[in-house]
Amino acid sequence: MLSTRARVFGALAFVVLLISPAAAGAVKTTPGQIACNGSSKLCERKLNEVVLPGSHNSMSASELNWNLPNQTFSIPNQLARGARAMLIDTYYGDPQPNGQVVIVGKAQGHAEGAALYLCHQFCQLGASELVPQLVKVADFLRANPNEVLAFINQDAVHPEDFAAAVAEAGLLEFIYTGPAGPWPTLGEMVASNQRVLMLAESDAGTVPWYHEAYDGVVRETPYSFPGSTALLTDPAQLNESCRPLRGEGA
């Protein structure tokens, strides 16, 4: 079982990353000892035993001039700073003469072969073509052969169309193709070069390497704590802070 704190997860992760830049990239801690995600100790740990710092709505970045962005940096720059988990949203889009993109419904977009975009609810607020962004992820993986990533796709697109985009971007060679548990160690994922776990929020279809995130793979805890952050840090509030929200046991 993998766990995430959803929207709070991204904000907390970047506090850590700003003070821990050494987490980024493939490094050696001692001669002959390979580091997985920045530490040789992690190579012996299974995927579900490792914290992957990441971001929510990873594609929504002020660096890309998106309106109402969730993040400062684009996905490639987040990866360079140590983020290893990306929560993305994918849609079919229809580009307009004014440069904006309008969302096309899932059934219509699949039937018409519409282009795939990264957007957050409204593509008019910001939209990035999916394939070029995935190409940048593949480029990062080639340059950093000891890094393991996870993606959760809030999917408003047909799974086969998303799979085609992954293949077109050259990312398929890095996709983890094993079952959703028992999980391999990070060292095994690095050795096999299957270093990207790809999860769908709702519909993985029949794509063999695509897994539904909340069907036994990911458990999500509450992400909204209005008025005070004490609920996140007070040990006496642990049961409330960590109660299931989505996923197994929710």
C-alpha positions in Angstrom: 0.0 0.0 0.0 1.3 3.4 -1.0 0.1 6.5 1.0 -0.3 10.1 0.0 -1.5 13.2 1.8 -3.0 14.5 -1.5 -3.0 18.3 -1.8 -1.1 18.9 1.4 1.4 16.4 0.2 2.7 18.7 -2.5 3.1 21.8 -0.3 4.9 19.8 2.4 7.2 18.1 -0.1 8.6 21.3 -1.4 9.5 22.6 2.0 11.7 19.5 2.3 13.1 19.8 -1.2 14.3 23.4 -0.7 16.5 22.3 2.1 17.5 19.0 0.7 18.8 19.6 -2.9 21.1 16.6 -2.7 18.0 14.4 -3.2 18.0 15.3 -6.9 19.8 13.2 -9.5 21.7 10.0 -9.5 24.6 10.1 -7.1 27.1 7.7 -5.4 27.3 7.9 -1.6 30.5 5.8 -1.3 32.7 4.1 -3.9 30.9 1.2 -5.6 27.7 2.0 -3.8 24.8 3.2 -6.0 22.2 5.5 -4.7 18.5 5.0 -5.5 16.5 8.3 -5.3 19.5 9.9 -3.6 20.4 7.2 -1.0 22.0 3.8 -1.2 19.9 2.7 1.7 16.7 3.1 -0.4 17.9 0.5 -3.0 17.0 -2.3 -0.6 13.6 -0.9 0.3 10.4 -1.8 -1.5 8.5 0.9 -3.4 5.8 1.0 -0.7 8.4 1.5 2.0 9.8 4.7 0.5 8.6 8.3 0.7 8.4 9.9 -2.7 8.2 13.7 -2.3 5.9 15.2 -4.9 3.3 17.8 -5.8 -0.4 18.1 -6.4 -1.6 19.5 -9.8 2.1 19.2 -10.8 1.5 20.6 -14.3 -0.1 23.8 -13.0 2.9 26.1 -12.7 3.5 29.9 -12.7 6.7 29.2 -14.6 4.4 28.2 -17.6 2.3 31.3 -17.1 -0.8 29.4 -15.9 -3.5 31.3 -14.2 -4.2 30.3 -10.5 -1.2 27.9 -10.5 -0.6 25.4 -7.8 3.1 25.2 -8.3 5.9 27.6 -9.0 8.0 25.3 -11.2 7.2 23.2 -14.2 7.4 19.4 -14.0 11.0 19.2 -15.3 12.2 21.8 -12.8 10.4 20.0 -10.0 12.2 16.8 -11.0 15.5 18.6 -11.0 14.7 19.8 -7.4 14.0 16.4 -6.1 10.3 15.8 -6.6 9.6 12.1 -7.5 5.8 11.9 -7.4 3.5 13.8 -9.8 -0.2 14.2 -9.6 -1.4 15.3 -13.1 -4.7 15.9 -14.8 -5.3 15.0 -18.4 -8.0 16.2 -20.8 -8.9 16.2 -24.5 -8.6 19.8 -25.8 -9.6 21.9 -28.8 -7.2 24.8 -29.4 -8.9 28.1 -30.2 -7.8 30.9 -32.5 -7.1 33.1 -29.5 -4.5 30.6 -28.2 -6.7 29.2 -25.4 -7.7 25.5 -25.2 -11.3 24.3 -24.6 -11.9 21.0 -23.0 -13.6 18.3 -25.1 -15.6 15.5 -23.3 -14.0 12.1 -22.9 -16.3 10.2 -25.2 -16.2 12.9 -27.9 -12.5 13.4 -27.6 -11.7 9.7 -28.0 -14.1 9.3 -31.0 -12.6 12.4 -32.7 -9.0 11.7 -31.9 -8.7 15.1 -30.1 -5.3 16.2 -28.8 -4.4 15.4 -25.2 -3.5 18.2 -22.8 -2.5 18.7 -19.2 -5.1 21.1 -17.6 -6.6 21.8 -14.2 -10.4 21.7 -14.5 -10.5 24.5 -17.1 -7.9 24.5 -19.9 -8.5 28.2 -20.4 -6.6 28.7 -17.2 -3.6 26.9 -18.5 -2.9 24.0 -20.9 0.2 22.1 -21.9 0.3 19.5 -24.7 0.7 16.2 -23.0 3.3 14.5 -25.2 6.0 17.2 -25.1 5.8 17.3 -21.3 6.1 13.5 -21.1 9.1 13.7 -23.4 10.8 16.0 -20.8 10.1 13.3 -18.2 11.7 10.7 -20.4 14.7 13.0 -20.9 15.1 13.3 -17.2 15.0 9.5 -16.7 17.7 9.0 -19.3 19.9 11.6 -17.7 19.3 10.2 -14.2 19.3 6.4 -14.4 18.9 5.7 -10.7 15.7 7.7 -10.1 12.3 6.1 -9.5 9.1 8.1 -10.1 5.3 7.7 -9.6 2.5 9.4 -11.5 -1.2 9.6 -10.5 -3.2 10.7 -13.5 -6.6 12.3 -12.9 -7.8 10.9 -16.1 -10.5 12.6 -18.2 -9.1 10.7 -21.3 -9.5 7.2 -22.6 -6.7 4.9 -21.1 -5.7 3.7 -24.5 -5.1 7.2 -25.7 -3.1 8.0 -22.7 -1.0 4.9 -23.3 -0.4 6.0 -26.9 0.9 9.3 -25.6 3.2 7.6 -23.2 4.6 5.5 -26.1 4.9 8.5 -28.4 6.9 10.4 -25.8 9.4 7.6 -25.5 8.4 7.0 -21.9 7.3 3.4 -22.3 10.7 1.9 -21.9 10.8 3.3 -18.3 7.3 2.1 -17.2 6.9 -0.4 -14.5 5.1 -3.4 -16.0 4.8 -5.6 -12.9 1.7 -6.2 -10.8 0.3 -3.8 -8.2 2.1 -5.6 -5.4 4.0 -7.2 -4.0 6.3 -4.3 -4.9 9.9 -4.5 -6.1 12.7 -2.7 -4.3 14.0 0.5 -5.8 17.2 -1.3 -6.7 15.2 -3.9 -8.7 13.3 -1.1 -10.5 16.6 0.6 -11.3 18.2 -2.6 -12.5 15.3 -3.5 -14.8 15.0 0.2 -15.9 11.2 0.0 -15.0 11.4 3.2 -13.0 8.0 4.8 -13.4 4.8 3.6 -11.7 1.8 4.9 -13.7 -1.5 5.1 -11.9 -5.0 6.2 -13.1 -7.3 7.9 -10.7 -10.4 6.3 -12.1 -10.0 4.3 -15.4 -6.9 2.2 -16.3 -8.8 0.3 -18.9 -7.0 -2.8 -20.2 -3.6 -1.2 -20.5 -1.4 -3.8 -18.8 1.1 -1.4 -17.0 -1.6 1.1 -16.0 -3.1 0.5 -12.5 -6.1 2.2 -10.8 -4.7 4.2 -8.0 -7.4 3.9 -5.4 -8.2 0.2 -6.0 -5.8 -1.1 -3.4 -2.7 0.7 -4.5 -3.0 4.2 -2.9 -4.7 5.3 0.3 -5.3 9.0 0.7 -5.6 10.8 4.0 -7.5 14.1 4.5 -6.0 17.1 2.8 -8.1 20.0 4.2 -7.4 21.3 7.7 -8.9 24.8 7.9 -7.9 27.2 10.6 -4.9 25.4 12.0 -2.0 23.1 11.0 -1.8 21.6 14.5 -3.9 18.7 13.3 -0.9 17.7 11.1 1.7 18.0 13.8 0.1 17.1 17.1 0.7 13.4 18.0 -2.6 13.4 19.9 -4.4 14.1 16.6 -2.8 11.3 14.6 -5.9 9.2 14.2 -7.9 12.1 12.8 -5.0 13.3 10.6 -4.4 9.9 9.1 -8.0 8.6 8.8 -8.7 7.2 5.3 -10.2 9.5 2.7 -9.9 7.6 -0.5 -8.6 4.2 -1.2 -8.6 1.0 0.7 -10.5 1.3 4.1 -12.1 4.7 3.1 
